[in-house]
Amino acid sequence: MTSYHKPDEKTLQGLKDVANKLRINSIKATCASNSGGSSELMSVLFFHTMRYKSSDPRNQCNDRFVMSKKLAFVDVATGSLGQGLGAACGMAYTGKNFDKSSYRVYCLLGDGECSEGSVWEAMAFASYYQLDNLVAILDVNRLGQSEAAPLKHDMETYRKRCEGFGWNTYVVDGHDVEELCKAFWQAQQVKGKPTCIVAKTFKGKGLKNIEDLDNWHGKPIPKDRVDDLLNDLKAQIQVPNKTLSPELPAEDAAPADLSTISLSAPPAYKKGDMMATRRVYGVALAKLGQSSQRVVALDGDTKNSTFSETFKKAFPDRYIECFIAEQNMVSVAIGCATRDRTVAFASTFAAFFSRAYDQIRMGAISQSNVNLVGSHCGVSIGEDGPSQMALEDLAMFRAIPTCTVFYPSDAVSTERAVELAANTKGICFIRTSRPETKVLYSPDEKFEVGLAKVVRQSDTDQVTVIGAGVTLHEALTAADTLAGEGKNIRVIDPFTIKPLDASTILTNARATGGRIITVEDHYKEGGLGEAVLAAVGEEPGIVVTRLAVSGVPRSGKPQELLDIFGISAKSIAQAVRQTFAN
């Protein structure tokens, strides 16, 4: 077995000098918040432990570093605390199981953010999957933003918690470069467990009348004190010209294949077949998995309801069970997708993505390409009741910059939505439904982001009705009823709610006397109706009537609930008659 070789004295002094140079640069950048606590940690990591090409920081073979403190760092933005470790888990899982590469992942956490539950979701995930290529560094500097962190410098409790979550744990002096070198080396020898290095540090270390004192978080050092502090630090640098170069990584991860990913076979449905779009999601994902090794799936213990289990059965090695921890699932997916290593699809009930909204928002800030699939939308799920009904999800995802919102209404459009999402930059959300609905499109129908489909029209249409998912089928049933009364309506399937095909909607609205009715299985706020209103708001002579779920629903049969909340075929037909009466 290899034994530890202590770095020579010149290297150790060089690392101390780098730490002080980092302090000097921090002060020059006028930021006291990270001016001392992490300097030795960063020095040892970047100039001794990590293997990477400094000329190519995004290289696929490099060790990864995630700064889960208040700093937006290379791979993921983590300014909203408690999310970095989850993303690091995704990177480490990818390195170990998908890339099968030797690169390691280091994540620096602050003690204050350990009050976030998402940190402990990630701790549980990492130990369950034995991510021995992951090292978390817990920078315990005692101070939070407005007061001390709850455990202050109680290192023993931190150690017990980390060990209790199944991590190999070392408690170290975070300002002792030799101790840090040894702890990082020991972490590399450990198999079958992630490692947590719990480092006792002092905020503002080495800065007179600042070290370990309250009320310096995020504050610049007063100008009249800067020179004295800088001179003190410069005096501690003993080998000013010692050059420390990181070791290069092993070249054992291939560059990502960025070619377009297509379904391995076209949709195999006939018009009129009955299929639930949630079930089709699993079929489509398995087809994509056949076409590309980069496609991976994650789920939060709902795989038999979202039908991600179809992918798991086909490609068990590329499926990650995240259990009931949606925040961590989204962070892991974002981590998996960094540096284009995977095309990640994460699924759960659409309602439960609301719990991970902060992670989704930060994913957009990180410019992540991650695909989120929410099933069980709206009152049409029926008996499961309101806690399971997603009625806010369109509003949520429409508000995310970079987000494309797919709302397919049949099996063919669902398969194409999954295929398009795999090749679309940014966050993608696909909303799938529980009830079985008719196949409307032929297998060779072409779909594009931002292009709607006119699914029913005649020369005598009086109103344009826009529905999506279940309500599109209700609109078509209403069209049949109304045609029997001599009243024709035009019916549009938007396919994507964001971006919305405003020009198709406007053209058809003008052709039907400026009358639009929107109908959606979603609350009125922020959904399809508001998206349409925003698209036509500046056009004169267009009136939009919105049918949507009003008030908190209850459990019941799907058709009963569609009727009660006024979004069924019966309600649409009545709204159209009302329009004619007016």
C-alpha positions as CSV (number, residue, x, y, z in Angstrom):
1,M,0.0,0.0,0.0
2,T,1.3,3.5,-0.8
3,S,2.4,5.6,2.1
4,Y,2.1,9.3,2.6
5,H,5.1,11.4,1.6
6,K,5.1,14.8,3.3
7,P,5.8,17.6,0.8
8,D,9.2,19.2,1.1
9,E,9.7,22.3,3.2
10,K,10.0,24.6,0.1
11,T,6.6,23.3,-1.2
12,L,4.9,23.7,2.1
13,Q,6.3,27.3,2.4
14,G,5.2,27.9,-1.2
15,L,1.7,26.8,-0.3
16,K,1.7,29.1,2.7
17,D,2.9,31.9,0.5
18,V,0.2,31.3,-2.0
19,A,-2.4,31.4,0.8
20,N,-1.1,34.9,1.8
21,K,-1.0,36.0,-1.8
22,L,-4.7,35.0,-2.0
23,R,-5.4,37.1,1.1
24,I,-3.6,40.0,-0.4
25,N,-5.6,39.7,-3.7
26,S,-8.8,39.3,-1.7
27,I,-8.2,42.6,0.2
28,K,-7.3,44.3,-3.1
29,A,-10.6,43.1,-4.4
30,T,-12.1,44.9,-1.4
31,C,-13.9,41.9,-0.1
32,A,-13.4,40.9,3.5
33,S,-16.1,38.2,3.5
34,N,-13.7,35.5,2.1
35,S,-10.5,37.3,2.9
36,G,-9.0,34.7,5.1
37,G,-10.9,31.6,6.1
38,S,-10.4,29.6,2.9
39,S,-7.0,30.8,1.7
40,E,-5.0,27.7,2.9
41,L,-7.7,25.4,1.6
42,M,-7.7,27.0,-1.8
43,S,-3.9,27.1,-1.9
44,V,-3.5,23.4,-1.2
45,L,-6.4,22.4,-3.5
46,F,-5.3,24.4,-6.5
47,F,-1.5,24.2,-6.2
48,H,-1.0,20.8,-4.7
49,T,-4.0,18.3,-4.6
50,M,-6.0,18.9,-7.8
51,R,-5.0,17.7,-11.2
52,Y,-6.0,19.9,-14.1
53,K,-4.8,21.8,-17.1
54,S,-4.7,25.5,-16.1
55,S,-4.6,26.4,-19.8
56,D,-7.8,24.4,-20.4
57,P,-10.0,24.8,-17.2
58,R,-13.1,23.1,-18.9
59,N,-11.1,20.0,-19.9
60,Q,-13.2,16.8,-19.5
61,C,-10.3,15.1,-17.6
62,N,-9.7,17.9,-15.1
63,D,-10.6,17.4,-11.4
64,R,-13.7,19.5,-10.6
65,F,-14.0,22.2,-8.0
66,V,-17.4,23.5,-6.7
67,M,-17.4,26.6,-4.5
68,S,-20.6,26.1,-2.6
69,K,-20.0,29.4,-0.7
70,K,-21.0,32.9,-1.8
71,L,-19.3,32.9,-5.2
72,A,-20.4,31.9,-8.7
73,F,-17.8,29.4,-9.8
74,V,-16.8,27.7,-13.0
75,D,-19.3,24.8,-13.5
76,V,-22.4,25.9,-11.5
77,A,-23.6,29.0,-9.9
78,T,-24.1,28.5,-6.2
79,G,-24.8,31.9,-4.8
80,S,-28.0,30.6,-3.3
81,L,-26.4,28.5,-0.6
82,G,-26.8,24.7,0.0
83,Q,-26.8,23.7,-3.6
84,G,-23.2,23.1,-4.5
85,L,-22.8,19.7,-2.9
86,G,-25.8,18.3,-4.8
87,A,-24.2,19.5,-8.1
88,A,-20.9,18.0,-7.0
89,C,-22.7,14.7,-6.4
90,G,-23.9,14.8,-10.0
91,M,-20.4,15.5,-11.3
92,A,-18.9,12.7,-9.1
93,Y,-21.6,10.2,-10.1
94,T,-20.9,11.0,-13.7
95,G,-17.1,10.7,-13.3
96,K,-17.4,7.3,-11.6
97,N,-20.3,5.7,-13.4
98,F,-20.7,7.3,-16.9
99,D,-17.2,8.7,-17.8
100,K,-15.5,5.9,-15.7
101,S,-12.7,8.4,-15.4
102,S,-10.2,9.2,-12.6
103,Y,-11.1,12.8,-12.2
104,R,-12.1,13.8,-8.7
105,V,-14.6,16.4,-7.5
106,Y,-13.9,18.8,-4.6
107,C,-16.7,20.9,-3.1
108,L,-16.0,23.7,-0.6
109,L,-19.0,24.4,1.8
110,G,-19.5,27.1,4.4
111,D,-20.6,26.1,7.9
112,G,-23.5,28.6,7.7
113,E,-25.1,26.8,4.7
114,C,-25.2,23.5,6.6
115,S,-28.5,24.7,8.0
116,E,-29.9,24.0,4.6
117,G,-31.7,20.6,4.3
118,S,-30.5,20.3,0.7
119,V,-26.9,19.8,2.0
120,W,-28.0,16.7,4.0
121,E,-30.0,15.4,1.0
122,A,-26.7,15.5,-0.9
123,M,-24.7,13.9,2.0
124,A,-27.2,11.0,2.0
125,F,-27.0,10.6,-1.8
126,A,-23.2,10.6,-1.9
127,S,-22.8,7.9,0.8
128,Y,-25.6,5.7,-0.7
129,Y,-23.8,5.7,-4.1
130,Q,-20.4,5.3,-2.5
131,L,-18.9,8.4,-4.3
132,D,-15.3,7.9,-3.2
133,N,-14.2,10.4,-5.9
134,L,-16.0,13.2,-4.0
135,V,-14.4,15.3,-1.3
136,A,-16.5,17.9,0.6
137,I,-14.5,20.5,2.5
138,L,-16.5,22.1,5.3
139,D,-15.0,25.5,6.1
140,V,-16.0,26.0,9.7
141,N,-15.1,29.6,10.4
142,R,-17.8,30.0,13.1
143,L,-19.4,33.1,11.6
144,G,-22.5,33.4,9.5
145,Q,-23.7,36.6,7.8
146,S,-25.5,38.3,10.7
147,E,-24.4,36.2,13.6
148,A,-22.5,33.0,14.5
149,A,-23.5,29.8,12.8
150,P,-25.4,27.5,15.2
151,L,-22.6,25.0,16.0
152,K,-19.9,27.7,16.1
153,H,-16.6,25.8,16.4
154,D,-18.1,22.6,17.8
155,M,-16.0,20.4,15.6
156,E,-17.0,17.1,17.3
157,T,-20.7,17.6,16.4
158,Y,-19.8,18.3,12.8
159,R,-17.7,15.1,12.7
160,K,-20.5,13.0,14.2
161,R,-23.0,14.4,11.8
162,C,-20.8,13.7,8.7
163,E,-19.9,10.2,10.0
164,G,-23.6,9.6,10.8
165,F,-24.4,10.3,7.1
166,G,-21.8,7.6,6.1
167,W,-18.9,9.8,5.2
168,N,-15.2,9.2,5.9
169,T,-14.4,12.3,8.0
170,Y,-11.3,14.1,9.0
171,V,-11.2,17.1,11.4
172,V,-8.3,19.4,10.6
173,D,-6.8,22.8,11.2
174,G,-7.8,24.6,8.1
175,H,-4.8,26.9,8.2
176,D,-2.2,24.2,8.5
177,V,-1.1,23.4,4.9
178,E,0.7,20.3,5.8
179,E,-2.3,18.9,7.6
180,L,-4.5,19.7,4.6
181,C,-2.0,18.1,2.2
182,K,-2.2,14.9,4.2
183,A,-6.0,14.9,4.6
184,F,-6.5,15.3,0.8
185,W,-4.0,12.5,0.2
186,Q,-5.8,10.2,2.7
187,A,-9.1,11.0,0.9
188,Q,-7.6,9.7,-2.3
189,Q,-6.8,6.3,-0.7
190,V,-10.3,5.7,0.7
191,K,-12.6,3.4,-1.4
192,G,-16.4,3.0,-1.1
193,K,-17.1,6.3,0.8
194,P,-17.0,10.0,0.1
195,T,-14.7,12.1,2.3
196,C,-15.6,15.2,4.3
197,I,-12.7,17.3,5.5
198,V,-14.0,19.4,8.4
199,A,-11.6,22.4,8.6
200,K,-11.5,24.7,11.6
201,T,-10.8,28.2,10.3
202,F,-11.0,31.8,11.4
203,K,-12.6,34.4,9.1
204,G,-10.1,37.1,8.3
205,K,-7.2,34.9,9.4
206,G,-4.0,36.9,9.8
207,L,-5.7,40.3,9.7
208,K,-5.1,42.3,12.8
209,N,-8.4,43.4,14.6
210,I,-10.5,41.6,12.0
211,E,-9.7,37.9,12.5
212,D,-12.6,36.0,14.0
213,L,-14.6,39.2,14.7
214,D,-18.3,39.7,14.0
215,N,-19.7,42.2,11.5
216,W,-17.1,41.8,8.7
217,H,-19.2,39.7,6.4
218,G,-19.1,41.2,2.9
219,K,-17.6,44.5,4.1
220,P,-14.6,46.1,2.5
221,I,-11.6,46.9,4.7
222,P,-11.4,50.7,5.5
223,K,-8.9,52.4,3.2
224,D,-6.8,53.8,6.0
225,R,-6.1,50.2,7.2
226,V,-5.4,48.5,3.9
227,D,-1.7,49.3,3.5
228,D,-0.7,48.1,7.0
229,L,-2.6,44.8,6.6
230,L,-1.0,44.2,3.1
231,N,2.5,45.0,4.5
232,D,1.9,42.5,7.3
233,L,0.9,39.8,4.9
234,K,3.7,40.5,2.4
235,A,6.2,40.2,5.2
236,Q,5.1,36.6,5.7
237,I,5.9,35.6,2.1
238,Q,9.3,33.8,2.3
239,V,9.8,32.3,-1.1
240,P,8.3,34.9,-3.4
241,N,9.4,33.3,-6.7
242,K,8.6,29.6,-5.9
243,T,6.4,28.4,-8.8
244,L,3.9,25.7,-7.9
245,S,2.3,23.9,-10.8
246,P,-0.7,21.6,-10.6
247,E,-0.3,18.0,-11.7
248,L,-1.8,17.3,-15.0
249,P,-4.9,15.0,-15.1
250,A,-4.9,11.5,-16.6
251,E,-6.3,11.6,-20.2
252,D,-9.1,9.1,-19.4
253,A,-12.3,10.9,-20.3
254,A,-13.3,11.3,-24.0
255,P,-14.5,14.7,-25.3
256,A,-18.3,14.9,-25.4
257,D,-20.1,13.9,-28.6
258,L,-22.2,16.9,-29.3
259,S,-24.0,15.6,-32.4
260,T,-27.8,15.9,-32.6
261,I,-29.7,13.1,-30.7
262,S,-32.6,11.6,-32.6
263,L,-35.3,9.0,-31.7
264,S,-34.0,5.6,-32.7
265,A,-37.3,5.0,-34.5
266,P,-40.3,7.3,-35.4
267,P,-43.4,7.3,-33.2
268,A,-45.3,4.0,-33.8
269,Y,-49.0,5.1,-33.1
270,K,-52.1,5.3,-35.3
271,K,-54.5,8.3,-35.1
272,G,-57.2,7.5,-32.6
273,D,-55.0,5.2,-30.4
274,M,-55.5,6.0,-26.7
275,M,-52.2,6.8,-24.9
276,A,-51.3,8.8,-21.8
277,T,-48.5,11.3,-22.5
278,R,-46.7,10.3,-19.3
279,R,-46.4,6.7,-20.5
280,V,-45.1,7.9,-23.9
281,Y,-42.4,9.9,-22.1
282,G,-40.7,6.7,-21.0
283,V,-40.9,5.2,-24.5
284,A,-39.4,8.3,-26.1
285,L,-36.6,8.5,-23.5
286,A,-35.7,4.8,-24.1
287,K,-35.5,5.5,-27.8
288,L,-33.2,8.5,-27.2
289,G,-31.0,6.3,-24.9
290,Q,-30.6,3.8,-27.8
291,S,-29.3,6.6,-30.0
292,S,-26.9,8.2,-27.6
293,Q,-24.8,7.0,-24.6
294,R,-25.0,10.6,-23.2
295,V,-28.8,10.3,-22.4
296,V,-29.3,9.6,-18.6
297,A,-32.5,9.6,-16.5
298,L,-33.1,10.6,-12.9
299,D,-36.3,10.3,-10.8
300,G,-37.5,10.9,-7.3
301,D,-39.1,7.5,-6.5
302,T,-42.0,8.1,-8.9
303,K,-40.6,6.1,-11.8
304,N,-43.6,3.8,-12.0
305,S,-45.9,6.9,-12.4
306,T,-43.7,9.1,-14.6
307,F,-42.7,6.0,-16.6
308,S,-39.0,6.8,-16.4
309,E,-38.9,3.1,-15.4
310,T,-39.2,2.3,-19.1
311,F,-35.7,3.9,-19.5
312,K,-34.4,2.2,-16.4
313,K,-35.4,-1.3,-17.7
314,A,-33.6,-0.6,-21.0
315,F,-30.5,1.2,-19.5
316,P,-30.2,0.4,-15.8
317,D,-26.6,1.7,-15.8
318,R,-27.7,5.2,-17.0
319,Y,-30.6,5.6,-14.5
320,I,-30.1,7.4,-11.2
321,E,-32.7,6.9,-8.4
322,C,-32.6,10.0,-6.3
323,F,-35.4,9.0,-3.9
324,I,-37.8,11.5,-2.4
325,A,-35.4,14.5,-2.4
326,E,-36.4,16.6,-5.4
327,Q,-34.1,19.5,-4.5
328,N,-31.1,17.3,-4.6
329,M,-32.4,15.5,-7.7
330,V,-32.4,18.7,-9.7
331,S,-28.9,19.7,-8.4
332,V,-27.6,16.2,-9.3
333,A,-29.0,16.5,-12.8
334,I,-27.4,19.9,-13.2
335,G,-24.1,18.4,-12.0
336,C,-24.4,15.5,-14.4
337,A,-25.0,17.9,-17.3
338,T,-22.0,20.1,-16.7
339,R,-19.3,20.2,-19.4
340,D,-21.8,18.5,-21.7
341,R,-21.0,15.1,-20.1
342,T,-24.6,13.9,-20.2
343,V,-28.0,14.9,-21.5
344,A,-30.0,14.6,-18.3
345,F,-33.7,14.1,-17.9
346,A,-35.1,14.3,-14.4
347,S,-38.7,13.4,-13.7
348,T,-41.3,13.5,-10.8
349,F,-44.9,14.7,-10.3
350,A,-44.9,18.3,-11.7
351,A,-46.2,19.6,-8.4
352,F,-43.1,18.5,-6.6
353,F,-40.7,20.6,-8.8
354,S,-42.1,23.6,-6.8
355,R,-39.9,22.3,-3.9
356,A,-36.8,22.5,-6.1
357,Y,-37.7,25.9,-7.6
358,D,-34.5,27.6,-6.2
359,Q,-32.4,24.8,-7.7
360,I,-34.1,25.3,-11.1
361,R,-33.7,29.1,-10.9
362,M,-30.0,28.6,-10.2
363,G,-29.7,26.1,-13.0
364,A,-30.7,28.9,-15.4
365,I,-28.1,31.2,-13.9
366,S,-25.5,28.4,-14.4
367,Q,-26.6,28.2,-18.1
368,S,-27.3,24.5,-17.5
369,N,-28.9,22.3,-20.1
370,V,-31.1,20.1,-18.1
371,N,-34.5,18.6,-18.9
372,L,-37.2,18.3,-16.3
373,V,-40.4,16.3,-16.9
374,G,-43.5,16.7,-14.7
375,S,-46.3,14.3,-14.8
376,H,-49.7,14.4,-13.0
377,C,-50.6,17.9,-14.0
378,G,-53.9,19.5,-13.2
379,V,-57.3,18.4,-11.8
380,S,-57.4,15.7,-14.5
381,I,-55.3,13.4,-12.3
382,G,-58.6,12.9,-10.3
383,E,-58.7,10.9,-7.1
384,D,-55.1,11.6,-6.0
385,G,-56.4,15.0,-4.8
386,P,-55.0,18.5,-4.7
387,S,-51.7,17.8,-3.0
388,Q,-50.6,15.9,-6.1
389,M,-52.1,18.2,-8.7
390,A,-49.7,20.6,-10.5
391,L,-51.6,23.8,-11.1
392,E,-48.8,26.3,-10.7
393,D,-46.1,24.6,-12.8
394,L,-46.6,26.5,-16.0
395,A,-46.3,29.8,-14.1
396,M,-43.2,28.6,-12.4
397,F,-41.4,27.4,-15.5
398,R,-42.5,30.4,-17.7
399,A,-40.8,32.7,-15.2
400,I,-37.4,30.9,-15.6
401,P,-35.1,32.6,-18.1
402,T,-33.6,30.1,-20.6
403,C,-36.6,27.8,-20.1
404,T,-38.5,26.1,-22.9
405,V,-41.9,24.9,-21.8
406,F,-43.3,21.9,-23.8
407,Y,-47.0,20.9,-23.3
408,P,-47.6,18.0,-25.7
409,S,-51.2,16.9,-26.2
410,D,-50.8,13.4,-27.8
411,A,-48.3,10.5,-28.1
412,V,-46.6,11.7,-31.3
413,S,-46.1,15.3,-30.1
414,T,-44.8,13.9,-26.7
415,E,-42.1,11.8,-28.4
416,R,-41.1,14.8,-30.5
417,A,-41.0,17.1,-27.4
418,V,-38.6,14.7,-25.7
419,E,-36.4,14.6,-28.8
420,L,-36.4,18.4,-29.1
421,A,-35.7,18.9,-25.4
422,A,-32.6,16.7,-25.7
423,N,-31.2,19.1,-28.3
424,T,-32.5,22.4,-26.9
425,K,-30.1,24.7,-24.9
426,G,-31.2,25.9,-21.4
427,I,-33.7,24.4,-19.0
428,C,-36.5,22.4,-20.7
429,F,-39.8,21.5,-18.9
430,I,-42.1,18.9,-20.4
431,R,-45.6,18.7,-18.9
432,T,-47.2,15.3,-19.2
433,S,-50.7,14.1,-18.3
434,R,-52.2,11.1,-16.5
435,P,-55.4,10.4,-18.5
436,E,-55.2,8.4,-21.8
437,T,-56.0,10.7,-24.8
438,K,-56.4,10.1,-28.5
439,V,-53.4,10.2,-30.9
440,L,-54.0,13.3,-33.1
441,Y,-51.0,13.4,-35.3
442,S,-49.5,11.0,-37.9
443,P,-46.1,9.6,-37.1
444,D,-44.4,11.7,-39.7
445,E,-45.8,15.1,-38.4
446,K,-43.0,17.6,-37.9
447,F,-42.8,19.6,-34.7
448,E,-40.6,22.6,-33.8
449,V,-40.1,24.7,-30.7
450,G,-42.4,27.8,-30.9
451,L,-44.6,26.5,-33.7
452,A,-48.3,25.8,-32.9
453,K,-50.6,23.4,-34.8
454,V,-54.1,24.3,-36.0
455,V,-55.9,21.0,-35.4
456,R,-59.5,21.9,-36.5
457,Q,-60.6,24.7,-38.9
458,S,-63.2,25.7,-41.5
459,D,-64.0,28.8,-43.5
460,T,-66.8,29.6,-41.2
461,D,-65.1,29.5,-37.8
462,Q,-66.4,32.1,-35.4
463,V,-64.0,31.6,-32.4
464,T,-60.5,30.4,-31.9
465,V,-60.1,28.0,-29.0
466,I,-56.7,27.2,-27.6
467,G,-56.2,24.2,-25.3
468,A,-53.2,22.0,-24.4
469,G,-53.0,18.5,-23.0
470,V,-56.3,17.2,-21.7
471,T,-58.1,20.5,-22.5
472,L,-57.2,20.3,-26.2
473,H,-59.1,17.1,-26.4
474,E,-62.0,18.7,-24.5
475,A,-61.9,21.5,-27.1
476,L,-62.2,19.1,-30.0
477,T,-65.2,17.3,-28.3
478,A,-66.8,20.8,-27.9
479,A,-66.1,21.5,-31.6
480,D,-68.0,18.3,-32.5
481,T,-71.0,19.3,-30.3
482,L,-71.1,22.9,-31.6
483,A,-70.8,21.7,-35.3
484,G,-74.0,19.8,-34.7
485,E,-75.6,23.2,-33.8
486,G,-74.2,24.8,-36.9
487,K,-71.5,26.7,-35.0
488,N,-67.9,26.2,-36.2
489,I,-64.8,26.9,-34.0
490,R,-61.1,26.8,-34.8
491,V,-58.9,24.7,-32.4
492,I,-55.2,25.3,-31.8
493,D,-52.6,23.2,-30.1
494,P,-49.7,25.5,-28.9
495,F,-47.2,22.6,-28.4
496,T,-44.8,25.0,-26.6
497,I,-46.2,27.5,-24.0
498,K,-42.8,29.2,-24.0
499,P,-41.9,30.3,-26.6
500,L,-45.6,30.7,-27.7
501,D,-46.4,30.9,-31.4
502,A,-47.9,34.4,-31.3
503,S,-48.1,34.8,-35.1
504,T,-50.2,31.6,-35.6
505,I,-52.5,32.7,-32.8
506,L,-52.9,36.2,-34.1
507,T,-53.6,35.1,-37.7
508,N,-56.3,32.7,-36.6
509,A,-57.8,35.1,-34.1
510,R,-58.2,37.7,-36.9
511,A,-59.8,35.1,-39.1
512,T,-62.4,34.3,-36.4
513,G,-63.5,37.9,-35.6
514,G,-60.9,38.5,-32.9
515,R,-62.4,36.0,-30.5
516,I,-60.1,33.7,-28.5
517,I,-61.0,31.3,-25.7
518,T,-58.2,29.7,-23.8
519,V,-58.8,26.6,-21.7
520,E,-56.2,25.1,-19.3
521,D,-55.8,22.5,-16.6
522,H,-53.9,25.0,-14.4
523,Y,-54.7,28.0,-12.2
524,K,-55.5,31.2,-14.1
525,E,-52.3,33.0,-12.9
526,G,-49.3,32.5,-15.1
527,G,-50.6,29.7,-17.3
528,L,-51.7,29.3,-20.9
529,G,-54.3,32.1,-20.8
530,E,-51.9,34.7,-19.5
531,A,-49.3,33.6,-22.1
532,V,-51.8,34.2,-24.9
533,L,-52.9,37.5,-23.4
534,A,-49.3,38.7,-23.3
535,A,-48.9,37.6,-27.0
536,V,-52.0,39.5,-28.3
537,G,-52.1,42.3,-25.7
538,E,-51.1,45.1,-28.1
539,E,-53.4,44.0,-30.9
540,P,-56.6,46.0,-31.3
541,G,-59.9,44.2,-31.5
542,I,-59.0,40.9,-29.9
543,V,-60.9,39.6,-26.9
544,V,-59.6,36.7,-24.8
545,T,-61.9,34.7,-22.6
546,R,-59.9,32.5,-20.1
547,L,-61.2,29.2,-18.7
548,A,-58.9,27.9,-15.9
549,V,-59.1,26.2,-12.5
550,S,-60.3,28.6,-9.9
551,G,-59.8,27.9,-6.3
552,V,-58.2,24.9,-4.6
553,P,-59.6,21.7,-6.1
554,R,-60.7,18.5,-4.3
555,S,-60.4,14.8,-5.0
556,G,-62.9,13.4,-7.5
557,K,-63.3,11.6,-10.8
558,P,-61.3,13.4,-13.6
559,Q,-64.3,14.2,-15.7
560,E,-66.3,15.5,-12.7
561,L,-63.4,17.8,-11.8
562,L,-63.1,19.1,-15.4
563,D,-66.8,19.9,-15.2
564,I,-66.8,21.5,-11.7
565,F,-63.9,23.8,-12.6
566,G,-65.3,24.8,-16.0
567,I,-62.6,23.4,-18.3
568,S,-64.5,20.5,-19.8
569,A,-66.0,20.2,-23.3
570,K,-69.4,21.2,-21.8
571,S,-67.9,24.4,-20.4
572,I,-66.1,25.3,-23.6
573,A,-69.2,24.8,-25.7
574,Q,-71.1,27.1,-23.2
575,A,-68.4,29.7,-23.4
576,V,-68.6,29.7,-27.2
577,R,-72.4,30.0,-27.2
578,Q,-72.0,32.9,-24.8
579,T,-69.6,34.5,-27.2
580,F,-72.1,34.2,-30.0
581,A,-74.9,35.6,-27.8
582,N,-72.7,38.7,-27.2
